Amino acid sequence: MVDASSGGLFFFFQPLAGTFLGWLILGEIVGTSFWLGAALIVISVFMVLRDSQ
């Protein structure tokens, strides 16, 4: 189970999901800076979740 403070971190995934759906449905172009930022977000969230347990 995830507590509220850790669950709030998943709000950082909303831009990633929105961009992915834009790419998938609308054919938007996703650049390398997005992938770099996405990797940093995912790594940061999992680091915080790992440390909080």
Secondary structure, DSSP 8 states (H G I E B T S, - for coil): ---HHHHGGGGGGHHHHHHHHHHHHH-----HHHHHHHHHHHHHHHHHHHHH-
